[in-house]
Amino acid sequence: MSKLKAKTDKATFRYRDVTVMLDGEKAIERDALVEEITKSVEAPTDSRLGKDPAGEAKKRLAALEEEMRDSLVTIRVRALPTDRWNKICAANPAREGVALDRPKGYNVVEVTKAAVEAGGHLVEDGKTEPVDPTEWPDLWANLSGGDFDRFWFAVYGLNEQDGWLGVDFLKKG
């Protein structure tokens, strides 16, 4: 076996875990509690009373955040082999008049979806499992623009940007 073959047989692709929270109502409730806590902490109080003015709200916040964890979804996004990445980009050309697509030369939304679907796995309790292809549309339909951007940044970083960093820092003198 050649030295190159021995190394390529061990090759793995980089990945990033992307976590989103799918319960917007609880997020709004949390924002309100954080604001309540902030206001109560900033309000003048008599420290001789020995009572935390935000104590009750902090307890409600801790309980709410525990509930919110049930709405978290983590997807492990992997870098794709060059040929596969290029095929996905070529199959999804930039949309006419869409400023976001113009600098990349491809449809950012469709390329992001296709790249995540091509190599994405659900992460639960530190273990990964494949996602049924019929389930991806449900995920995409329930993401805000900001949540989707987290996937885009992972896909872009893994398949384009990370390679720019190079490995020269690992070479010896």
C-alpha positions as CSV (number, residue, x, y, z in Angstrom):
1,M,0.0,0.0,0.0
2,S,1.3,3.4,-0.9
3,K,2.0,6.1,1.8
4,L,-0.7,8.3,0.2
5,K,-3.3,5.5,0.2
6,A,-2.5,4.7,3.9
7,K,-3.2,8.3,4.8
8,T,-6.3,8.7,2.6
9,D,-7.8,5.5,4.1
10,K,-7.8,7.3,7.5
11,A,-9.1,10.6,6.2
12,T,-12.1,12.2,7.9
13,F,-13.9,15.4,7.2
14,R,-14.3,18.4,9.6
15,Y,-17.7,19.1,11.1
16,R,-19.6,21.6,13.1
17,D,-22.6,21.0,15.3
18,V,-25.4,23.5,14.7
19,T,-28.0,23.8,17.5
20,V,-31.4,25.5,17.1
21,M,-34.3,25.9,19.4
22,L,-37.7,25.2,17.8
23,D,-40.0,26.8,20.4
24,G,-40.3,30.5,19.6
25,E,-43.0,31.0,22.2
26,K,-40.6,29.9,25.0
27,A,-37.9,32.1,23.6
28,I,-40.2,35.1,23.8
29,E,-41.1,34.1,27.4
30,R,-37.4,33.8,28.3
31,D,-36.7,37.3,26.8
32,A,-39.4,38.8,29.0
33,L,-38.0,37.0,32.1
34,V,-34.4,38.2,31.4
35,E,-35.8,41.8,31.0
36,E,-37.7,41.4,34.3
37,I,-34.5,40.2,36.0
38,T,-32.4,43.0,34.6
39,K,-34.9,45.7,35.7
40,S,-35.2,44.3,39.2
41,V,-31.4,44.1,39.6
42,E,-31.0,47.7,38.3
43,A,-33.8,49.0,40.6
44,P,-32.8,50.6,43.9
45,T,-33.3,48.2,46.8
46,D,-32.7,48.1,50.5
47,S,-29.9,45.5,51.0
48,R,-30.8,45.2,54.7
49,L,-33.8,43.2,53.6
50,G,-31.5,40.4,52.5
51,K,-33.7,39.4,49.7
52,D,-32.7,39.0,46.1
53,P,-35.1,41.2,44.2
54,A,-34.8,39.0,41.1
55,G,-34.9,35.7,43.0
56,E,-38.3,34.5,42.0
57,A,-37.8,35.5,38.4
58,K,-34.4,33.7,38.3
59,K,-36.1,30.5,39.5
60,R,-38.8,30.8,36.8
61,L,-36.0,31.4,34.3
62,A,-34.1,28.3,35.3
63,A,-37.3,26.2,35.1
64,L,-38.1,27.7,31.7
65,E,-34.7,27.1,30.3
66,E,-34.9,23.4,31.4
67,E,-38.2,23.2,29.4
68,M,-36.5,24.9,26.4
69,R,-33.9,22.2,26.2
70,D,-36.5,19.8,25.0
71,S,-37.0,22.0,21.9
72,L,-33.3,21.9,21.0
73,V,-32.2,20.2,17.8
74,T,-28.5,19.6,17.0
75,I,-27.4,18.7,13.5
76,R,-23.8,17.7,12.8
77,V,-22.8,19.3,9.5
78,R,-19.8,17.8,7.8
79,A,-17.6,19.1,5.1
80,L,-18.2,17.4,1.8
81,P,-15.8,15.9,-0.7
82,T,-14.8,18.5,-3.3
83,D,-16.5,16.8,-6.2
84,R,-19.8,16.4,-4.3
85,W,-19.6,20.1,-3.1
86,N,-19.0,21.3,-6.6
87,K,-21.9,19.2,-8.0
88,I,-24.2,20.7,-5.4
89,C,-23.1,24.2,-6.3
90,A,-23.4,23.6,-10.0
91,A,-26.9,22.2,-9.6
92,N,-28.1,25.3,-7.8
93,P,-27.0,28.4,-9.8
94,A,-27.3,31.9,-8.4
95,R,-30.8,33.3,-8.6
96,E,-31.3,36.3,-10.9
97,G,-31.4,39.5,-8.9
98,V,-30.6,38.0,-5.5
99,A,-27.8,39.9,-4.0
100,L,-26.9,37.1,-1.6
101,D,-26.2,34.7,-4.4
102,R,-24.3,36.9,-6.7
103,P,-20.8,36.9,-5.0
104,K,-21.0,33.1,-4.4
105,G,-22.3,32.2,-7.9
106,Y,-24.8,29.8,-6.5
107,N,-28.2,29.7,-4.7
108,V,-27.1,30.0,-1.1
109,V,-30.3,28.7,0.3
110,E,-30.6,25.6,-1.8
111,V,-26.9,24.8,-1.6
112,T,-27.0,25.1,2.2
113,K,-30.0,22.7,2.4
114,A,-28.4,20.2,-0.1
115,A,-25.1,20.3,1.7
116,V,-26.6,19.7,5.2
117,E,-28.9,17.0,3.8
118,A,-25.9,15.3,2.1
119,G,-23.8,15.0,5.3
120,G,-25.9,16.0,8.2
121,H,-26.7,13.8,11.2
122,L,-28.9,14.3,14.2
123,V,-26.9,14.6,17.5
124,E,-28.5,13.4,20.7
125,D,-26.7,12.6,23.9
126,G,-23.3,12.7,22.1
127,K,-24.3,10.1,19.5
128,T,-25.2,10.7,15.9
129,E,-27.8,9.2,13.7
130,P,-28.8,9.7,10.1
131,V,-31.8,11.9,9.4
132,D,-34.6,10.4,7.3
133,P,-34.6,12.3,4.1
134,T,-38.3,13.0,4.4
135,E,-37.7,14.9,7.6
136,W,-35.5,17.7,6.2
137,P,-38.3,19.8,4.8
138,D,-40.0,19.9,8.2
139,L,-36.7,21.3,9.7
140,W,-36.3,23.9,7.0
141,A,-39.9,25.0,7.4
142,N,-39.5,25.6,11.1
143,L,-36.3,27.7,11.1
144,S,-36.2,31.4,11.3
145,G,-33.8,33.3,9.0
146,G,-31.3,33.6,11.8
147,D,-31.4,29.9,12.6
148,F,-31.0,29.1,8.9
149,D,-27.9,31.4,8.8
150,R,-26.3,29.2,11.4
151,F,-26.5,26.3,9.0
152,W,-25.2,28.5,6.1
153,F,-22.2,29.7,8.2
154,A,-21.3,26.1,9.0
155,V,-21.7,24.9,5.4
156,Y,-19.7,27.8,4.0
157,G,-17.0,27.6,6.7
158,L,-16.5,23.8,6.2
159,N,-16.6,23.7,2.4
160,E,-15.0,27.0,1.5
161,Q,-13.5,29.1,4.2
162,D,-11.7,26.5,6.4
163,G,-9.5,25.4,3.5
164,W,-8.0,28.9,3.3
165,L,-6.6,28.5,6.8
166,G,-4.1,26.0,5.5
167,V,-1.9,23.7,7.5
168,D,1.5,25.5,7.3
169,F,1.4,26.0,11.1
170,L,1.8,22.2,11.5
171,K,4.9,21.9,9.4
172,K,8.2,21.6,11.2
173,G,11.0,24.1,10.6
